[in-house]
Amino acid sequence: MLDALQSWFTAEASLWALLGGSFVAATLVPISSEVMLLAVLRAHPEQLWPALGVATLGNSAGGMVSYALGRLVPHRRAVRHEAWLVRHGAPALLLAWLPVAGDALCVAAGWLRLPWPACLLFMAAGRALRYGAVAALAL
């Protein structure tokens, strides 16, 4: 079935689908952007670098939506792990790729009003490393 689906998508369409899928995967929707990346690379191995970039871009953009949602939450009471995130700051978002916990980190970073450029940088770096490792294992 995977082969049949792959034959329907051109390289460009595959990259657009990967962008959308990796964005949605950065939310609590239970889909795997890693599986989508592997499918794109299997169908279009020549698209390694564009696929890594698109997956990182989409997933980081989704994480920044979570960050923005966190900024909407009034900062009133302390949360148990707040001190840990405040102590480590934006570099903690290198772990934003983790399932469920990564979503919470992104929301908490926004809630704590950590600087968004640094959050985006560390979030994207961690996600790029994860996608690079997935691609390296697949090739």
C-alpha positions in Angstrom: 0.0 0.0 0.0 2.9 2.4 0.8 4.3 1.8 -2.7 0.9 2.7 -4.3 0.7 5.9 -2.2 4.2 6.9 -3.1 3.6 6.6 -6.8 0.8 9.2 -6.6 3.1 11.9 -5.2 5.6 13.9 -7.2 8.6 15.1 -5.3 7.1 18.6 -4.9 3.7 17.2 -3.7 5.6 14.9 -1.3 7.4 17.9 0.2 4.2 19.9 0.6 2.5 16.9 2.3 5.6 16.5 4.6 5.4 20.2 5.5 1.7 20.0 6.5 2.2 16.6 8.2 5.2 17.7 10.2 3.3 20.9 11.3 0.3 18.9 12.5 2.6 16.3 14.2 4.0 19.1 16.4 0.6 19.3 18.1 -1.1 16.7 20.2 -2.5 15.0 17.0 -1.0 11.5 17.2 0.8 11.3 13.8 4.4 10.6 13.1 6.3 13.0 11.0 9.3 10.6 11.1 7.2 8.1 9.2 6.2 10.7 6.7 9.9 11.8 6.3 10.9 8.2 5.6 8.1 7.7 3.1 9.3 10.9 1.2 12.9 9.7 1.3 12.0 6.2 0.1 10.0 7.6 -2.9 12.4 10.5 -3.6 15.9 9.8 -2.1 17.3 12.7 -4.1 15.2 15.1 -2.0 17.2 14.4 1.2 18.1 18.0 2.0 14.9 19.6 1.0 12.9 17.0 2.9 15.0 17.6 6.1 14.5 21.3 5.7 10.8 21.1 5.1 10.2 18.6 8.0 12.2 20.9 10.3 10.4 24.0 9.2 6.9 22.5 9.5 7.6 20.9 12.9 9.2 24.0 14.3 6.3 26.2 13.0 3.9 23.9 14.8 6.0 24.1 18.0 5.9 27.9 17.7 2.1 27.7 17.6 2.2 25.8 20.9 4.6 28.5 22.2 2.1 31.2 21.1 -0.7 29.4 22.8 1.3 29.3 26.0 1.7 33.1 25.8 -2.1 33.4 25.9 -2.3 31.7 29.3 -2.2 34.2 32.1 1.0 33.7 34.3 -0.5 33.4 37.7 0.5 30.3 39.6 3.8 28.4 39.7 4.0 25.1 38.0 6.1 22.2 39.5 8.7 22.2 36.7 8.8 25.9 36.1 12.1 26.3 38.0 13.7 23.8 35.8 12.7 25.5 32.6 13.6 29.0 33.9 17.0 27.7 35.0 17.7 26.1 31.6 15.9 28.7 29.5 15.5 28.4 25.7 18.2 25.7 25.3 15.8 23.3 27.0 13.8 23.4 23.8 16.4 21.2 22.2 14.1 18.5 23.7 11.0 19.9 22.1 11.0 17.0 19.7 10.0 14.6 22.5 6.5 13.2 22.2 4.0 14.9 24.6 6.7 16.4 26.8 8.0 18.5 23.9 4.6 20.0 23.4 4.5 20.9 27.1 7.9 22.5 26.9 6.8 24.7 24.0 3.7 25.8 25.8 5.6 26.4 29.0 8.2 28.4 27.2 5.5 30.7 25.9 3.8 30.8 29.3 7.1 31.9 30.9 7.6 34.5 28.2 11.0 33.1 27.2 12.4 35.0 24.2 10.8 33.6 21.0 13.9 34.0 18.7 16.0 31.8 21.0 13.1 29.4 21.5 12.7 29.0 17.8 16.4 28.5 17.3 16.8 25.8 19.9 13.5 24.2 18.9 14.5 24.0 15.2 18.0 22.7 16.1 16.7 19.8 18.2 14.2 18.9 15.5 16.7 19.1 12.7 19.1 16.8 14.7 16.2 14.3 15.2 15.2 14.3 11.5 18.9 14.0 10.5 19.3 11.0 12.7 16.1 9.4 11.3 17.3 10.0 7.8 20.8 8.6 8.5 19.3 5.4 9.9 17.0 5.1 6.9 19.6 5.5 4.2 
